[in-house]
Each structure stands twice: as structure tokens, then as C-alpha cells.
Amino acid sequence: MITGGSFRERMAGLTNRILTRVGDCADLEDGSEVRGTFENPSLDPQAQGSSGSGKRLASGIDAAELDEPRFNVTHEVAARLPRGAKLTIKLLPSDGGGRYRVVRQAAAGDGMVALVLELDHERTADIL
């Protein structure tokens, strides 16, 4: 049972404990590790429209947002990751893991902050 502190403090403690047990890990550029929940809609079979499932996306969904992977984190973690920050999601590549850059932050709708991500493609050779 959680006691003491404000409601927000108690919920933050509970959220951190849940993320520690079941959250996804990401490494930051400074070598520290943070936890959150990674989602990549382009890997979701419902978003791709599996035949015969009877499930379709609502017509009000912005197609540009469909392929945007997100890493949902607490406000404290989001404060450390401004636009342009890089992080590595520690999942298998087939599950969307890899190196990403923060494009923007958005309210996740559940008290968390969604870090909208894009793949970070490093240059491997100079173009002449």
C-alpha cells in the first residue's frame, strides 16, 4: 500500500515501479538507462489491416502519425529528452528496437509524455 505524499507523488512512485517491472528500456547518449513503453504503430497488425480481422482504423486518424514510433515516459524523463535528443530502444530490430531521435513531445493521454521518434540514420560516408 502506498501512503504519504500527494496523490501525484504516490502515482509517480507507482508508475515508476510498474515501468521497472514491465517497461521497455532505452539507453541515452550519456550512458544512462530510462524506462518507458515503446510503441510502433507501423508494426501493429491492426494498423496494417490484417484481412478478415474485422478491425479497421478510424477514419479520423492522421496518416502522417500512423508510422511515428513513440516512447512513453514520465514527465521527469521527458524533461531530460528535448527535441533532437538521441536514444536507443533496447528491443530486437524486428520489434522496432534501434537508435532514434526525439522529434517532439506530446501528451500521451494517460499522464505520461509521448516522445515522438524518428530513426536516427548516421552518415556512413561523405557524399562528394
WORA-V572029 format. One record per pair of residues at least 4 apart in sequence whose C-alpha atoms are under 6 Angstrom apart, sorted by the first residue. I is the first residue (numbers start at 1). GAP is how many residues later the second one is. D is the distance in whole Angstrom. If there is no record, write none. Layout:
BEGIN
i=I gap=GAP d=D
i=I gap=GAP d=D
END
This chain:
BEGIN
i=5 gap=4 d=6
i=11 gap=4 d=6
i=19 gap=4 d=4
i=23 gap=12 d=6
i=23 gap=13 d=5
i=23 gap=14 d=5
i=24 gap=11 d=6
i=24 gap=12 d=5
i=24 gap=13 d=5
i=25 gap=9 d=6
i=25 gap=10 d=5
i=25 gap=65 d=6
i=26 gap=7 d=6
i=26 gap=8 d=5
i=26 gap=62 d=5
i=26 gap=63 d=4
i=26 gap=64 d=5
i=27 gap=5 d=6
i=27 gap=6 d=5
i=27 gap=60 d=6
i=27 gap=61 d=5
i=28 gap=4 d=5
i=28 gap=59 d=5
i=36 gap=36 d=5
i=36 gap=37 d=5
i=37 gap=34 d=6
i=37 gap=35 d=5
i=38 gap=32 d=6
i=38 gap=33 d=4
i=39 gap=30 d=6
i=39 gap=31 d=5
i=40 gap=29 d=4
i=41 gap=25 d=6
i=41 gap=26 d=6
i=42 gap=25 d=5
i=45 gap=5 d=6
i=69 gap=48 d=5
i=70 gap=44 d=6
i=70 gap=45 d=5
i=70 gap=46 d=5
i=70 gap=47 d=6
i=71 gap=43 d=6
i=71 gap=44 d=5
i=72 gap=41 d=5
i=72 gap=42 d=4
i=73 gap=39 d=6
i=73 gap=40 d=5
i=74 gap=38 d=5
i=81 gap=4 d=5
i=83 gap=19 d=5
i=83 gap=20 d=5
i=83 gap=21 d=6
i=84 gap=17 d=6
i=84 gap=18 d=5
i=85 gap=16 d=6
i=85 gap=17 d=5
i=86 gap=14 d=6
i=86 gap=15 d=4
i=87 gap=12 d=6
i=87 gap=13 d=5
i=88 gap=10 d=5
i=88 gap=11 d=4
i=89 gap=8 d=5
i=89 gap=9 d=5
i=90 gap=7 d=6
i=91 gap=6 d=4
i=92 gap=5 d=5
i=93 gap=4 d=5
i=99 gap=21 d=6
i=100 gap=17 d=6
i=100 gap=18 d=5
i=100 gap=19 d=4
i=100 gap=20 d=5
i=101 gap=16 d=6
i=101 gap=17 d=5
i=101 gap=19 d=5
i=102 gap=14 d=6
i=102 gap=15 d=5
i=103 gap=13 d=6
i=103 gap=14 d=5
i=104 gap=12 d=5
i=105 gap=9 d=6
i=105 gap=10 d=5
i=105 gap=11 d=6
i=106 gap=7 d=6
i=106 gap=8 d=5
i=107 gap=6 d=5
i=107 gap=7 d=6
i=108 gap=4 d=5
i=108 gap=5 d=5
i=108 gap=6 d=5
END
